[in-house]
Amino acid sequence: MKGPLRRAFLFVQLEARHTGRQTDGMTRGSRAHTATIRGFPPVARRGARVLLLGSMPSVASLAAGEYYAHPHNQFWRIIGELLAFDPAAPYAKRTAALRRADVALWDVLASCTRPGSLDTDIDERSIVVNPFADFLAVHPHIRRVCFNGARAEAAWRRHVLPLLPRDRELDCLRLPSTSPAHAALTFRQKLRAWRALLD
């Protein structure tokens, strides 16, 4: 099973676990058989100066094979405003715009178990983080790390920061989550806060 068919299958399986529908003998509401989900490789070029981190792709993103694919997530709309590109452009053009701006995009978590898409449902015992010491060694110009929401920052500080070389100085900044679940701020308020990404 390859390509779109595999992603569609994964989407159905994850949605079933999220909603509690019975799938492959799993009972309603059971989390015992929740599968391990794995994130994406980084979008980055060697000269990147800013590292932008989420926690783990949503169910919609995993199904699409793209960062921030949920239609109501404001990530690409905000980044499009900041970098002056069409947020509805093809995914390859959007990620190319990030690379040109020397912004690297990744997630703190490499894998975890999580029924549905909410960060609050991530099983802490299942967390495996990405190899940031290696990544930062290959991207020596990164000096700022920005987090898309509080959960990404918390996972970084708890699981990643203690493993990094002490001589690597990083300016860390939490930005308001672009997730539709974070409705406390308007789009314009989030956009103003996100301008710090490029300061």
C-alpha positions in Angstrom: 0.0 0.0 0.0 1.7 3.2 -1.1 1.2 6.9 -1.6 -2.3 8.5 -1.4 -3.9 5.1 -0.7 -1.7 4.5 2.3 -2.4 8.0 3.6 -6.1 7.6 3.1 -6.0 4.3 5.0 -4.1 5.9 7.9 -6.5 8.8 8.0 -9.5 6.4 8.3 -7.8 4.4 11.0 -6.8 7.5 13.0 -10.3 9.1 12.6 -11.9 5.9 13.8 -9.7 6.0 17.0 -10.5 9.7 17.4 -14.3 9.3 17.2 -14.5 5.9 18.9 -16.0 4.1 15.9 -15.3 0.4 15.9 -12.4 -0.6 13.6 -10.6 -4.0 13.4 -12.3 -5.2 16.5 -11.6 -2.1 18.7 -14.4 -1.3 21.1 -16.0 2.1 21.2 -14.0 4.6 23.2 -11.1 2.2 23.7 -7.6 3.7 23.5 -5.8 0.4 24.1 -5.0 -0.1 20.4 -4.1 3.5 19.5 -1.3 3.3 17.0 2.0 5.1 17.2 2.0 8.1 14.8 5.2 9.5 13.3 5.9 13.0 12.1 7.5 14.4 9.0 11.1 15.2 8.1 12.2 18.8 8.5 11.7 21.5 5.9 15.1 23.2 6.0 18.1 24.3 4.2 21.6 24.5 5.6 21.6 28.3 6.0 18.4 28.4 8.1 18.5 30.9 10.9 15.1 30.3 12.6 13.7 26.9 13.7 9.9 26.8 13.9 8.5 23.9 15.8 5.1 22.4 16.3 4.4 19.4 18.5 3.1 16.6 16.1 1.0 16.8 12.9 -2.7 16.6 13.2 -4.8 13.7 11.7 -5.6 15.9 8.7 -1.9 16.7 8.2 -0.8 13.0 8.5 -3.5 12.0 5.9 -2.3 14.7 3.5 1.4 14.2 4.1 1.8 18.0 4.6 2.5 20.3 7.6 -0.6 22.2 8.8 -3.1 20.7 6.3 -6.2 21.2 8.4 -8.2 23.8 6.5 -9.0 25.8 9.6 -5.4 26.0 10.9 -4.1 29.5 10.4 -0.4 28.6 10.0 -0.1 29.0 6.2 -2.3 32.1 6.2 0.0 33.7 8.8 3.2 32.7 7.2 1.9 33.8 3.8 1.2 37.3 5.3 4.7 37.4 6.8 6.6 36.2 3.8 4.3 37.7 1.1 3.2 34.5 -0.7 -0.2 33.1 -1.5 -1.2 30.7 1.4 -3.3 28.8 -1.2 -0.3 28.1 -3.4 0.8 24.5 -3.9 2.5 23.0 -0.9 5.9 22.8 -2.6 5.8 26.5 -3.2 4.9 27.3 0.4 7.7 25.2 1.8 10.1 26.7 -0.8 9.1 30.2 0.6 10.1 29.1 4.1 13.5 27.8 2.9 14.1 31.1 1.0 13.4 33.0 4.2 15.9 30.8 6.1 13.0 29.4 8.3 13.2 25.7 9.1 10.0 23.9 9.9 9.8 20.7 12.0 8.1 19.2 15.1 9.4 18.5 18.5 8.1 15.0 18.5 9.3 12.3 16.1 6.6 9.8 17.3 4.0 9.3 20.0 0.6 7.8 20.6 -2.4 10.1 20.4 -6.0 9.4 19.7 -7.2 12.2 17.5 -5.4 15.5 16.9 -5.4 17.3 20.3 -2.0 17.8 21.9 -3.6 17.2 25.3 -4.3 13.6 24.2 -0.7 12.8 23.6 0.5 9.9 25.9 3.5 11.4 27.6 5.0 7.9 28.1 5.1 7.3 24.4 7.0 10.5 23.4 10.1 10.2 21.2 11.7 13.5 20.2 13.5 14.3 17.0 17.3 14.3 17.0 17.9 18.0 17.6 21.5 17.9 18.6 22.3 16.4 15.2 20.0 18.8 13.4 21.5 21.9 15.0 25.0 20.6 14.3 24.1 20.5 10.6 22.4 23.9 10.7 24.9 26.0 12.6 23.3 29.4 11.9 20.1 28.7 13.8 19.9 31.0 16.8 16.2 31.4 17.3 13.7 28.6 18.1 10.0 29.5 17.9 7.2 27.3 19.1 3.7 27.1 17.6 1.9 26.9 20.9 2.5 26.0 24.5 2.6 22.2 24.0 5.5 22.4 21.6 7.5 24.6 24.0 6.7 22.4 27.0 7.9 19.3 25.1 11.1 21.0 24.0 12.0 22.2 27.5 11.2 18.8 29.1 12.5 16.4 26.5 15.0 18.2 24.3 16.7 21.1 26.1 18.5 18.8 28.7 20.1 16.9 25.8 21.5 19.8 23.9 25.1 21.0 24.1 25.5 23.6 26.8 27.5 25.9 24.6 24.7 26.2 22.0 22.9 29.5 22.8 19.3 29.7 21.5 16.7 32.4 21.8 13.5 30.6 22.4 10.1 32.2 21.8 6.6 30.8 22.2 4.0 32.0 19.7 0.3 31.6 19.9 -1.0 28.4 18.5 -2.4 28.6 14.9 -4.6 25.6 15.7 -8.4 26.1 15.4 -8.6 24.8 18.9 -6.9 28.0 20.2 -9.7 30.5 19.7 -8.8 32.9 22.5 -7.1 35.3 20.0 -8.3 36.6 16.6 -6.3 36.1 13.4 -5.0 39.7 13.5 -3.8 39.2 17.1 -2.0 36.0 16.3 -0.5 37.7 13.2 0.9 40.6 15.3 2.5 38.1 17.7 3.9 36.0 14.9 5.8 39.0 13.4 8.4 38.3 16.1 9.3 35.2 14.1 11.3 37.4 11.6 12.6 40.0 14.0 
